[in-house]
Amino acid sequence: PLPLSHPRPPCPSLSLPLTDSMAAVGEPTVEHPPVAQPEVRLELPEPADPLLDQLATSHKEYVRLYRAGRVAQRENALGELERLGAVQRAPINDKEGRPIFVFFPSRLAGGEEKGLTLEKVMSHALLLMHDTVVVQDKPYTVIWVTNNLEPDRLGYFWFRSTYKMVPRAYHKNMRSLCIVHPSISTRLMLLMLSYLCLLYTSDAADDSL
């Protein structure tokens, strides 16, 4: 008799994990460009300054330039101005203990090539001096370093408009003005400015009566 045939046991199924390399065989790879994340900037409101609010009515241009300097300071945009060095606060005080502010007007030409306009330099100067001269109402000293090898870029009309633009605290608190290497034109301009100071002081005294 023929032997009875027994059913063959089923083979165990072998399941392998499907890797990324195996799945990618025969399928085109699509690379998606990274999605640019929107820049989030946190705008913090500037703290109230009652003194600036008072000056806003009588010295609008001063307040505008000072606040422009504050904005540049918050945005860390003062690096080029500080490297230019047209306006600096000396690391030491004078012999009377007063802070010293040093001006190098000959460096303005190098700043224009980098987009540092005279208005930005003035904003930086007011930012350096405002807290000492206006807020703390302290006396100070100015050193003006001229360069006789180049023509003076700041004429009489600029000094006159700047003198009228700043608050009175800058006038009464400036106890010393030192000019290094003054030219003949600078000496004449100082003579004219001294006459302007006398007129401006007399007008201010009349207004206070």
Secondary structure, 3 states (H helix, E strand, C coil): CCCCCCCCCCCCCCCCCCCHHHHCCCCCCCCCCCCCCCCCCCCCCCCCCHHHHHHHHHCHHHHHHHHHHHHHHHCCCCHHHHHHCCEEEEEEECCCCCEEEEECHHHHHHHHCCCCCHHHHHHHHHHHHHHHHHHCCCCEEEEEECCCCCCCCCCHHHHHHHHHHCCHHHHHHEEEEEEECCCHHHHHHHHHHHHHHHHHHHHHHHHHC
